[in-house]
Structure formats: structure tokens, C-alpha cells
């Protein structure tokens, strides 16, 4: 009968390694897809706010995800925090490259899908109040605007904001209050 030789075992081991590598690549691809689905929109909004340019914001976020592709999940830890940190650093690099800081005001998008539309005077009053808040935020220094955005728009804790921005935990509290 036919007997297996040492070469057959080597072939079998190579095939097993290929399958394991394929499984690992598939798991990493799913990890990246999941991070993209969960965080891309918030990262683009964050970068757009920092840069004042939607196209540059998308470039910065794309670069953050490309960098994520080169990382192993075990080395990243909290993927949300990691992505916001990389995105922030890339946006700051872009601002330094431009040699000036742009300030932008965020426009509130009102897309309420309530069953009953509020009366026009309420809509106008809410829009005016929102614009007044946006205008007031626009007068704040960039550091304060950034931590307020991370806290109230992204729902980050002081500890997460500290990790993303590099400010001490107590300084984050001072900037927010």
C-alpha cells in the first residue's frame, strides 16, 4: 500500500499554516470593518471640525484607518481611543503644515423625524438658540472647543479625552468647566 513520507507531513503543515493565516487575516479584516462602521462618521466630523475642510478630514481619517490596518488588535487596545488619537495627531500635523489654525463653527443639522412637526416659531427659536450656542463655542480657544466636542458630541469620558488629547485628566476638567 501507499505510505506517507516526511514530504507529505511538510505539505500538510504548510496547508495548516495557510489556513491559520487565512483565518487570522479574516479576523483582522472583520476587526477593521467593525471599527470603520462604528467610528468613521464620528472621526470625519471630528477631523472636519479641527481642519475646517471636509476633504482633508476624510484624508486624515483614511490615513488613521490605513495605520490601523498595519497594527495588530492586541497592540491597539481601545480601538476608539486609538483612532481618535491618531486622527487628532494627523489633523494637528495638517494644521502645522498649513502654518495656521483655522477656526470653524459647526452648523446644526436639524433632521427631526417626529410624528408631529413643531410649530414654526418653535423651530425658529430652537434654531436661533442652537446658532447662539455654536457662535459662543466659536469664541472659545481651540483646546476648549476640542475637549467640549469630545465630551458632548462623542460622549467620551475625561480619561478618554485625556488619552486622545494628551492633556492631564485635571486639565481636561478645567477646560470643560
Backbone as JSON Lines, residues from 0, in Angstrom:
{"i":0,"aa":"X","n":[0.79,-1.18,0.0],"ca":[0.0,0.0,0.0],"c":[0.84,1.26,0.0]}
{"i":1,"aa":"X","n":[0.16,2.35,-0.13],"ca":[0.82,3.65,-0.18],"c":[1.12,4.15,1.22]}
{"i":2,"aa":"X","n":[2.36,4.66,1.43],"ca":[2.75,5.15,2.75],"c":[3.09,6.62,2.65]}
{"i":3,"aa":"X","n":[2.78,7.3,3.7],"ca":[3.07,8.73,3.74],"c":[4.52,8.94,4.12]}
{"i":4,"aa":"X","n":[5.15,9.84,3.41],"ca":[6.53,10.14,3.71],"c":[6.64,11.49,4.41]}
{"i":5,"aa":"X","n":[7.89,11.87,4.81],"ca":[8.1,13.14,5.52],"c":[7.66,14.35,4.68]}
{"i":6,"aa":"X","n":[7.77,14.26,3.36],"ca":[7.35,15.38,2.5],"c":[5.86,15.63,2.6]}
{"i":7,"aa":"X","n":[5.08,14.54,2.78],"ca":[3.63,14.69,2.9],"c":[3.26,15.46,4.17]}
{"i":8,"aa":"X","n":[4.0,15.17,5.25],"ca":[3.74,15.87,6.51],"c":[4.06,17.35,6.37]}
{"i":9,"aa":"X","n":[5.13,17.67,5.65],"ca":[5.52,19.07,5.43],"c":[4.42,19.79,4.64]}
{"i":10,"aa":"X","n":[3.89,19.12,3.63],"ca":[2.82,19.71,2.82],"c":[1.59,19.95,3.69]}
{"i":11,"aa":"X","n":[1.29,18.98,4.53],"ca":[0.14,19.1,5.43],"c":[0.35,20.27,6.4]}
{"i":12,"aa":"X","n":[1.55,20.41,6.93],"ca":[1.85,21.5,7.85],"c":[1.74,22.85,7.14]}
{"i":13,"aa":"X","n":[2.22,22.93,5.91],"ca":[2.11,24.17,5.14],"c":[0.65,24.54,4.91]}
{"i":14,"aa":"X","n":[-0.16,23.54,4.57],"ca":[-1.59,23.79,4.33],"c":[-2.28,24.27,5.61]}
{"i":15,"aa":"X","n":[-1.92,23.66,6.75],"ca":[-2.48,24.09,8.04],"c":[-2.1,25.53,8.33]}
{"i":16,"aa":"X","n":[-0.83,25.87,8.11],"ca":[-0.36,27.25,8.32],"c":[-1.11,28.23,7.43]}
{"i":17,"aa":"X","n":[-1.33,27.86,6.17],"ca":[-2.06,28.72,5.23],"c":[-3.48,28.97,5.73]}
{"i":18,"aa":"X","n":[-4.13,27.9,6.22],"ca":[-5.49,28.05,6.74],"c":[-5.5,28.97,7.96]}
{"i":19,"aa":"X","n":[-4.55,28.77,8.87],"ca":[-4.48,29.6,10.08],"c":[-4.23,31.06,9.71]}
{"i":20,"aa":"X","n":[-3.34,31.29,8.76],"ca":[-3.05,32.64,8.31],"c":[-4.29,33.27,7.68]}
{"i":21,"aa":"X","n":[-5.0,32.5,6.9],"ca":[-6.24,32.99,6.29],"c":[-7.28,33.34,7.33]}
{"i":22,"aa":"X","n":[-7.4,32.51,8.38],"ca":[-8.34,32.78,9.47],"c":[-7.95,34.06,10.2]}
{"i":23,"aa":"X","n":[-6.66,34.24,10.47],"ca":[-6.17,35.43,11.16],"c":[-6.43,36.68,10.31]}
{"i":24,"aa":"X","n":[-6.17,36.59,9.01],"ca":[-6.43,37.74,8.13],"c":[-7.91,38.06,8.1]}
{"i":25,"aa":"X","n":[-8.74,37.04,8.07],"ca":[-10.19,37.24,8.06],"c":[-10.65,37.92,9.35]}
{"i":26,"aa":"X","n":[-10.12,37.48,10.48],"ca":[-10.48,38.08,11.78],"c":[-10.03,39.53,11.84]}
{"i":27,"aa":"X","n":[-8.82,39.82,11.34],"ca":[-8.32,41.19,11.35],"c":[-9.16,42.06,10.42]}
{"i":28,"aa":"X","n":[-9.51,41.54,9.26],"ca":[-10.34,42.29,8.32],"c":[-11.69,42.63,8.97]}
{"i":29,"aa":"X","n":[-12.25,41.69,9.69],"ca":[-13.54,41.93,10.36],"c":[-13.37,42.98,11.46]}
{"i":30,"aa":"X","n":[-12.27,42.94,12.2],"ca":[-11.97,43.92,13.25],"c":[-11.89,45.32,12.64]}
{"i":31,"aa":"X","n":[-11.22,45.44,11.52],"ca":[-11.07,46.74,10.85],"c":[-12.42,47.2,10.3]}
{"i":32,"aa":"X","n":[-13.17,46.29,9.67],"ca":[-14.51,46.63,9.16],"c":[-15.42,47.12,10.28]}
{"i":33,"aa":"X","n":[-15.36,46.44,11.4],"ca":[-16.17,46.8,12.55],"c":[-15.79,48.2,13.07]}
{"i":34,"aa":"X","n":[-14.5,48.47,13.15],"ca":[-14.03,49.78,13.6],"c":[-14.46,50.86,12.62]}
{"i":35,"aa":"X","n":[-14.36,50.57,11.34],"ca":[-14.77,51.52,10.31],"c":[-16.25,51.84,10.43]}
{"i":36,"aa":"X","n":[-17.07,50.8,10.54],"ca":[-18.52,51.0,10.68],"c":[-18.86,51.81,11.93]}
{"i":37,"aa":"X","n":[-18.19,51.51,13.02],"ca":[-18.53,52.14,14.3],"c":[-18.01,53.57,14.44]}
{"i":38,"aa":"X","n":[-16.87,53.9,13.82],"ca":[-16.2,55.16,14.17],"c":[-15.93,56.13,13.03]}
{"i":39,"aa":"X","n":[-16.07,55.68,11.78],"ca":[-15.69,56.54,10.66],"c":[-16.43,57.88,10.66]}
{"i":40,"aa":"X","n":[-17.75,57.85,10.83],"ca":[-18.53,59.09,10.79],"c":[-18.11,60.08,11.86]}
{"i":41,"aa":"X","n":[-17.95,59.6,13.08],"ca":[-17.55,60.48,14.18],"c":[-16.14,61.03,13.96]}
{"i":42,"aa":"X","n":[-15.25,60.2,13.43],"ca":[-13.88,60.66,13.17],"c":[-13.85,61.73,12.08]}
{"i":43,"aa":"X","n":[-14.65,61.55,11.04],"ca":[-14.7,62.55,9.97],"c":[-15.23,63.87,10.52]}
{"i":44,"aa":"X","n":[-16.29,63.81,11.33],"ca":[-16.84,65.03,11.94],"c":[-15.79,65.71,12.83]}
{"i":45,"aa":"X","n":[-15.08,64.92,13.61],"ca":[-14.04,65.44,14.5],"c":[-12.92,66.1,13.7]}
{"i":46,"aa":"X","n":[-12.43,65.41,12.68],"ca":[-11.34,65.96,11.86],"c":[-11.82,67.19,11.07]}
{"i":47,"aa":"X","n":[-13.06,67.14,10.58],"ca":[-13.6,68.28,9.83],"c":[-13.66,69.51,10.74]}
{"i":48,"aa":"X","n":[-14.06,69.3,11.98],"ca":[-14.14,70.4,12.93],"c":[-12.75,70.98,13.19]}
{"i":49,"aa":"X","n":[-11.76,70.12,13.29],"ca":[-10.39,70.59,13.54],"c":[-9.8,71.31,12.33]}
{"i":50,"aa":"X","n":[-10.1,70.78,11.14],"ca":[-9.44,71.26,9.93],"c":[-10.26,72.28,9.14]}
{"i":51,"aa":"X","n":[-11.57,72.27,9.32],"ca":[-12.42,73.16,8.56],"c":[-12.53,72.78,7.09]}
{"i":52,"aa":"X","n":[-12.21,71.54,6.77],"ca":[-12.18,71.11,5.38],"c":[-12.58,69.63,5.33]}
{"i":53,"aa":"X","n":[-13.73,69.37,4.73],"ca":[-14.25,68.0,4.69],"c":[-13.36,67.04,3.92]}
{"i":54,"aa":"X","n":[-12.76,67.52,2.83],"ca":[-11.89,66.65,2.02],"c":[-10.63,66.27,2.79]}
{"i":55,"aa":"X","n":[-10.01,67.25,3.44],"ca":[-8.82,66.96,4.25],"c":[-9.18,66.07,5.43]}
{"i":56,"aa":"X","n":[-10.37,66.27,6.0],"ca":[-10.82,65.44,7.12],"c":[-10.91,63.98,6.68]}
{"i":57,"aa":"X","n":[-11.49,63.74,5.52],"ca":[-11.59,62.35,5.01],"c":[-10.2,61.76,4.77]}
{"i":58,"aa":"X","n":[-9.27,62.59,4.27],"ca":[-7.89,62.11,4.07],"c":[-7.25,61.7,5.39]}
{"i":59,"aa":"X","n":[-7.44,62.52,6.42],"ca":[-6.86,62.25,7.73],"c":[-7.46,60.95,8.3]}
{"i":60,"aa":"X","n":[-8.77,60.79,8.18],"ca":[-9.43,59.59,8.7],"c":[-8.98,58.36,7.91]}
{"i":61,"aa":"X","n":[-8.87,58.51,6.6],"ca":[-8.39,57.39,5.78],"c":[-6.99,56.98,6.23]}
{"i":62,"aa":"X","n":[-6.14,57.95,6.49],"ca":[-4.8,57.64,6.96],"c":[-4.83,56.93,8.31]}
{"i":63,"aa":"X","n":[-5.72,57.36,9.2],"ca":[-5.83,56.71,10.51],"c":[-6.22,55.23,10.33]}
{"i":64,"aa":"X","n":[-7.16,54.96,9.42],"ca":[-7.56,53.57,9.2],"c":[-6.46,52.77,8.49]}
{"i":65,"aa":"X","n":[-5.71,53.41,7.61],"ca":[-4.58,52.7,6.99],"c":[-3.54,52.33,8.05]}
{"i":66,"aa":"X","n":[-3.32,53.23,8.98],"ca":[-2.39,52.92,10.08],"c":[-2.94,51.8,10.96]}
{"i":67,"aa":"X","n":[-4.26,51.79,11.15],"ca":[-4.89,50.72,11.93],"c":[-4.66,49.38,11.23]}
{"i":68,"aa":"X","n":[-4.72,49.36,9.9],"ca":[-4.51,48.11,9.15],"c":[-3.12,47.53,9.41]}
{"i":69,"aa":"X","n":[-2.17,48.38,9.73],"ca":[-0.79,47.91,9.97],"c":[-0.57,47.49,11.42]}
{"i":70,"aa":"X","n":[-1.6,47.62,12.25],"ca":[-1.48,47.28,13.67],"c":[-2.11,45.92,13.95]}
{"i":71,"aa":"X","n":[-1.66,45.31,15.0],"ca":[-2.29,44.08,15.47],"c":[-3.3,44.49,16.54]}
{"i":72,"aa":"X","n":[-4.49,43.88,16.54],"ca":[-5.51,44.25,17.52],"c":[-5.01,44.25,18.96]}
{"i":73,"aa":"X","n":[-4.17,43.3,19.31],"ca":[-3.66,43.2,20.68],"c":[-2.82,44.43,21.06]}
{"i":74,"aa":"X","n":[-2.19,45.08,20.08],"ca":[-1.35,46.23,20.36],"c":[-2.12,47.53,20.41]}
{"i":75,"aa":"X","n":[-3.35,47.53,19.92],"ca":[-4.15,48.75,19.84],"c":[-4.91,49.01,21.14]}
{"i":76,"aa":"X","n":[-5.44,47.99,21.75],"ca":[-6.24,48.19,22.95],"c":[-7.6,48.74,22.58]}
{"i":77,"aa":"X","n":[-7.96,49.88,23.16],"ca":[-9.25,50.53,22.9],"c":[-9.19,51.17,21.52]}
{"i":78,"aa":"X","n":[-9.83,50.53,20.53],"ca":[-9.71,50.97,19.14],"c":[-10.28,52.37,18.94]}
{"i":79,"aa":"X","n":[-11.36,52.7,19.64],"ca":[-11.95,54.05,19.51],"c":[-10.95,55.11,19.96]}
{"i":80,"aa":"X","n":[-10.39,54.9,21.13],"ca":[-9.41,55.86,21.66],"c":[-8.2,55.95,20.73]}
{"i":81,"aa":"X","n":[-7.73,54.81,20.24],"ca":[-6.56,54.77,19.36],"c":[-6.84,55.56,18.09]}
{"i":82,"aa":"X","n":[-8.02,55.33,17.48],"ca":[-8.36,56.02,16.24],"c":[-8.49,57.53,16.45]}
{"i":83,"aa":"X","n":[-9.15,57.94,17.54],"ca":[-9.28,59.38,17.79],"c":[-7.91,60.02,18.03]}
{"i":84,"aa":"X","n":[-7.02,59.31,18.71],"ca":[-5.68,59.85,18.96],"c":[-4.91,60.0,17.66]}
{"i":85,"aa":"X","n":[-4.92,58.97,16.82],"ca":[-4.21,59.04,15.54],"c":[-4.83,60.12,14.66]}
{"i":86,"aa":"X","n":[-6.14,60.16,14.62],"ca":[-6.84,61.17,13.81],"c":[-6.46,62.58,14.29]}
{"i":87,"aa":"X","n":[-6.46,62.79,15.58],"ca":[-6.11,64.1,16.13],"c":[-4.67,64.46,15.76]}
{"i":88,"aa":"X","n":[-3.77,63.53,15.93],"ca":[-2.37,63.81,15.62],"c":[-2.17,64.12,14.14]}
{"i":89,"aa":"X","n":[-2.86,63.38,13.29],"ca":[-2.74,63.65,11.84],"c":[-3.35,65.0,11.49]}
{"i":90,"aa":"X","n":[-4.47,65.36,12.13],"ca":[-5.08,66.67,11.88],"c":[-4.16,67.79,12.37]}
{"i":91,"aa":"X","n":[-3.53,67.59,13.51],"ca":[-2.58,68.6,14.01],"c":[-1.38,68.72,13.07]}
{"i":92,"aa":"X","n":[-0.93,67.6,12.53],"ca":[0.15,67.64,11.54],"c":[-0.27,68.48,10.34]}
{"i":93,"aa":"X","n":[-1.5,68.28,9.89],"ca":[-2.02,69.04,8.75],"c":[-2.1,70.53,9.07]}
{"i":94,"aa":"X","n":[-2.55,70.85,10.28],"ca":[-2.62,72.26,10.68],"c":[-1.23,72.88,10.75]}
{"i":95,"aa":"X","n":[-0.29,72.14,11.28],"ca":[1.1,72.65,11.33],"c":[1.64,72.85,9.93]}
{"i":96,"aa":"X","n":[1.3,71.94,9.03],"ca":[1.75,72.04,7.66],"c":[1.21,73.31,7.03]}
{"i":97,"aa":"X","n":[0.01,73.65,7.34],"ca":[-0.61,74.87,6.8],"c":[-0.05,76.14,7.42]}
{"i":98,"aa":"X","n":[0.58,76.0,8.58],"ca":[1.19,77.11,9.32],"c":[0.17,78.08,9.92]}
{"i":99,"aa":"X","n":[-1.06,77.67,10.0],"ca":[-2.04,78.5,10.7],"c":[-3.2,77.63,11.17]}
{"i":100,"aa":"X","n":[-3.88,78.14,12.15],"ca":[-5.01,77.41,12.71],"c":[-6.3,78.04,12.2]}
{"i":101,"aa":"X","n":[-7.15,77.19,11.65],"ca":[-8.44,77.68,11.18],"c":[-9.48,77.42,12.26]}
{"i":102,"aa":"X","n":[-10.37,78.35,12.39],"ca":[-11.48,78.12,13.32],"c":[-12.75,77.98,12.5]}
{"i":103,"aa":"X","n":[-13.53,77.05,12.9],"ca":[-14.79,76.84,12.19],"c":[-15.92,76.73,13.19]}
{"i":104,"aa":"X","n":[-17.07,77.1,12.76],"ca":[-18.28,76.92,13.58],"c":[-19.07,75.76,13.0]}
{"i":105,"aa":"X","n":[-19.62,74.99,13.88],"ca":[-20.4,73.85,13.42],"c":[-21.83,74.28,13.2]}
{"i":106,"aa":"X","n":[-22.4,73.88,12.07],"ca":[-23.81,74.15,11.77],"c":[-24.64,72.98,12.24]}
{"i":107,"aa":"X","n":[-25.67,73.26,12.96],"ca":[-26.51,72.18,13.46],"c":[-27.43,71.69,12.35]}
{"i":108,"aa":"X","n":[-27.45,70.4,12.16],"ca":[-28.32,69.81,11.15],"c":[-29.59,69.36,11.86]}
{"i":109,"aa":"X","n":[-30.66,69.92,11.42],"ca":[-31.93,69.55,12.05],"c":[-32.66,68.58,11.12]}
{"i":110,"aa":"X","n":[-32.7,67.35,11.53],"ca":[-33.38,66.35,10.7],"c":[-34.35,65.54,11.55]}
{"i":111,"aa":"X","n":[-35.07,66.25,12.41],"ca":[-36.01,65.56,13.3],"c":[-37.03,64.77,12.52]}
{"i":112,"aa":"X","n":[-37.34,63.6,13.01],"ca":[-38.3,62.74,12.33],"c":[-39.47,62.46,13.26]}
{"i":113,"aa":"X","n":[-39.9,63.51,13.94],"ca":[-41.02,63.35,14.87],"c":[-42.31,63.16,14.08]}
{"i":114,"aa":"X","n":[-43.25,62.52,14.74],"ca":[-44.55,62.32,14.1],"c":[-45.25,63.65,13.89]}
{"i":115,"aa":"X","n":[-45.07,64.57,14.83],"ca":[-45.72,65.87,14.75],"c":[-44.64,66.93,14.66]}
{"i":116,"aa":"X","n":[-44.64,67.68,13.59],"ca":[-43.65,68.75,13.43],"c":[-43.97,69.86,14.41]}
{"i":117,"aa":"X","n":[-42.93,70.43,15.04],"ca":[-43.18,71.54,15.97],"c":[-43.64,72.77,15.18]}
{"i":118,"aa":"X","n":[-44.33,73.66,15.86],"ca":[-44.77,74.88,15.18],"c":[-43.56,75.68,14.68]}
{"i":119,"aa":"X","n":[-43.74,76.45,13.61],"ca":[-42.63,77.21,13.02],"c":[-41.91,78.11,14.02]}
{"i":120,"aa":"X","n":[-42.65,78.75,14.96],"ca":[-41.99,79.64,15.91],"c":[-41.05,78.86,16.84]}
{"i":121,"aa":"X","n":[-41.41,77.62,17.16],"ca":[-40.55,76.78,17.99],"c":[-39.3,76.37,17.21]}
{"i":122,"aa":"X","n":[-39.49,76.03,15.96],"ca":[-38.35,75.66,15.1],"c":[-37.38,76.83,15.01]}
{"i":123,"aa":"X","n":[-37.89,78.03,14.77],"ca":[-37.04,79.23,14.66],"c":[-36.33,79.5,15.98]}
{"i":124,"aa":"X","n":[-37.06,79.41,17.1],"ca":[-36.45,79.66,18.41],"c":[-35.34,78.65,18.7]}
{"i":125,"aa":"X","n":[-35.6,77.36,18.38],"ca":[-34.58,76.33,18.6],"c":[-33.36,76.56,17.71]}
{"i":126,"aa":"X","n":[-33.61,76.93,16.45],"ca":[-32.51,77.19,15.53],"c":[-31.68,78.39,16.0]}
{"i":127,"aa":"X","n":[-32.37,79.45,16.47],"ca":[-31.66,80.63,16.97],"c":[-30.83,80.29,18.21]}
{"i":128,"aa":"X","n":[-31.41,79.48,19.1],"ca":[-30.68,79.07,20.31],"c":[-29.47,78.22,19.95]}
{"i":129,"aa":"X","n":[-29.66,77.3,19.0],"ca":[-28.55,76.44,18.56],"c":[-27.45,77.3,17.92]}
{"i":130,"aa":"X","n":[-27.85,78.26,17.11],"ca":[-26.85,79.12,16.46],"c":[-26.11,79.96,17.5]}
{"i":131,"aa":"X","n":[-26.83,80.45,18.51],"ca":[-26.18,81.22,19.57],"c":[-25.15,80.36,20.31]}
{"i":132,"aa":"X","n":[-25.5,79.09,20.55],"ca":[-24.56,78.18,21.22],"c":[-23.35,77.91,20.33]}
{"i":133,"aa":"X","n":[-23.59,77.71,19.05],"ca":[-22.48,77.47,18.11],"c":[-21.58,78.7,18.03]}
{"i":134,"aa":"X","n":[-22.2,79.89,17.97],"ca":[-21.42,81.13,17.94],"c":[-20.58,81.27,19.2]}
{"i":135,"aa":"X","n":[-21.18,80.94,20.36],"ca":[-20.44,81.03,21.63],"c":[-19.28,80.04,21.63]}
{"i":136,"aa":"X","n":[-19.52,78.81,21.14],"ca":[-18.43,77.82,21.07],"c":[-17.32,78.31,20.16]}
{"i":137,"aa":"X","n":[-17.7,79.01,19.09],"ca":[-16.71,79.52,18.15],"c":[-15.77,80.54,18.76]}
{"i":138,"aa":"X","n":[-16.16,81.16,19.86],"ca":[-15.3,82.15,20.51],"c":[-14.32,81.51,21.49]}
{"i":139,"aa":"X","n":[-14.52,80.24,21.8],"ca":[-13.63,79.54,22.73],"c":[-12.3,79.23,22.06]}
{"i":140,"aa":"X","n":[-11.24,79.14,22.86],"ca":[-9.95,78.7,22.31],"c":[-10.07,77.26,21.77]}
{"i":141,"aa":"X","n":[-9.2,76.93,20.83],"ca":[-9.25,75.63,20.15],"c":[-9.22,74.45,21.12]}
{"i":142,"aa":"X","n":[-8.39,74.51,22.17],"ca":[-8.3,73.4,23.12],"c":[-9.64,73.15,23.8]}
{"i":143,"aa":"X","n":[-10.31,74.23,24.2],"ca":[-11.59,74.08,24.87],"c":[-12.65,73.56,23.92]}
{"i":144,"aa":"X","n":[-12.68,74.06,22.69],"ca":[-13.63,73.57,21.69],"c":[-13.44,72.07,21.48]}
{"i":145,"aa":"X","n":[-12.18,71.66,21.39],"ca":[-11.88,70.25,21.13],"c":[-12.38,69.35,22.26]}
{"i":146,"aa":"X","n":[-12.08,69.69,23.51],"ca":[-12.5,68.81,24.61],"c":[-14.01,68.83,24.78]}
{"i":147,"aa":"X","n":[-14.64,69.97,24.53],"ca":[-16.1,70.03,24.61],"c":[-16.72,69.15,23.53]}
{"i":148,"aa":"X","n":[-16.15,69.18,22.33],"ca":[-16.64,68.31,21.26],"c":[-16.51,66.83,21.66]}
{"i":149,"aa":"X","n":[-15.34,66.46,22.16],"ca":[-15.12,65.06,22.53],"c":[-16.06,64.63,23.66]}
{"i":150,"aa":"X","n":[-16.32,65.53,24.6],"ca":[-17.18,65.2,25.73],"c":[-18.64,65.11,25.32]}
{"i":151,"aa":"X","n":[-19.14,66.14,24.66],"ca":[-20.58,66.23,24.45],"c":[-21.05,65.68,23.1]}
{"i":152,"aa":"X","n":[-20.21,65.68,22.1],"ca":[-20.61,65.11,20.8],"c":[-20.22,63.65,20.7]}
{"i":153,"aa":"X","n":[-19.03,63.3,21.21],"ca":[-18.55,61.93,21.1],"c":[-18.81,61.11,22.36]}
{"i":154,"aa":"X","n":[-19.24,61.77,23.44],"ca":[-19.6,61.05,24.66],"c":[-18.41,60.43,25.37]}
{"i":155,"aa":"X","n":[-17.23,60.99,25.18],"ca":[-16.03,60.42,25.81],"c":[-15.95,60.84,27.28]}
{"i":156,"aa":"X","n":[-15.33,59.98,28.08],"ca":[-15.07,60.29,29.48],"c":[-13.85,61.21,29.56]}
{"i":157,"aa":"X","n":[-13.65,61.82,30.72],"ca":[-12.48,62.69,30.9],"c":[-11.19,61.89,30.64]}
{"i":158,"aa":"X","n":[-11.17,60.64,31.11],"ca":[-9.99,59.79,30.93],"c":[-9.73,59.55,29.44]}
{"i":159,"aa":"X","n":[-10.79,59.27,28.68],"ca":[-10.62,59.05,27.23],"c":[-10.15,60.33,26.54]}
{"i":160,"aa":"X","n":[-10.73,61.47,26.93],"ca":[-10.31,62.75,26.36],"c":[-8.85,63.02,26.67]}
{"i":161,"aa":"X","n":[-8.44,62.72,27.89],"ca":[-7.05,62.89,28.29],"c":[-6.13,62.04,27.43]}
{"i":162,"aa":"X","n":[-6.53,60.79,27.18],"ca":[-5.71,59.89,26.37],"c":[-5.63,60.38,24.93]}
{"i":163,"aa":"X","n":[-6.74,60.9,24.39],"ca":[-6.76,61.35,23.0],"c":[-5.95,62.63,22.81]}
{"i":164,"aa":"X","n":[-6.12,63.59,23.73],"ca":[-5.51,64.91,23.54],"c":[-4.12,65.05,24.15]}
{"i":165,"aa":"X","n":[-3.81,64.19,25.12],"ca":[-2.52,64.32,25.8],"c":[-2.57,65.29,26.97]}
{"i":166,"aa":"X","n":[-3.74,65.91,27.22],"ca":[-3.88,66.8,28.39],"c":[-4.04,65.94,29.63]}
{"i":167,"aa":"X","n":[-3.59,66.45,30.77],"ca":[-3.78,65.71,32.01],"c":[-5.28,65.63,32.31]}
{"i":168,"aa":"X","n":[-5.65,64.65,33.12],"ca":[-7.05,64.46,33.48],"c":[-7.61,65.72,34.14]}
{"i":169,"aa":"X","n":[-6.84,66.32,35.04],"ca":[-7.33,67.52,35.72],"c":[-7.45,68.7,34.75]}
{"i":170,"aa":"X","n":[-6.54,68.79,33.77],"ca":[-6.61,69.87,32.8],"c":[-7.84,69.73,31.9]}
{"i":171,"aa":"X","n":[-8.21,68.49,31.58],"ca":[-9.42,68.25,30.8],"c":[-10.63,68.8,31.58]}
{"i":172,"aa":"X","n":[-10.68,68.52,32.88],"ca":[-11.77,69.03,33.7],"c":[-11.8,70.55,33.72]}
{"i":173,"aa":"X","n":[-10.65,71.17,33.82],"ca":[-10.58,72.64,33.81],"c":[-11.07,73.18,32.48]}
{"i":174,"aa":"X","n":[-10.64,72.57,31.37],"ca":[-11.05,73.05,30.04],"c":[-12.56,72.91,29.83]}
{"i":175,"aa":"X","n":[-13.15,71.86,30.36],"ca":[-14.59,71.65,30.16],"c":[-15.42,72.57,31.06]}
{"i":176,"aa":"X","n":[-14.93,72.81,32.26],"ca":[-15.69,73.65,33.19],"c":[-15.21,75.06,33.12]}
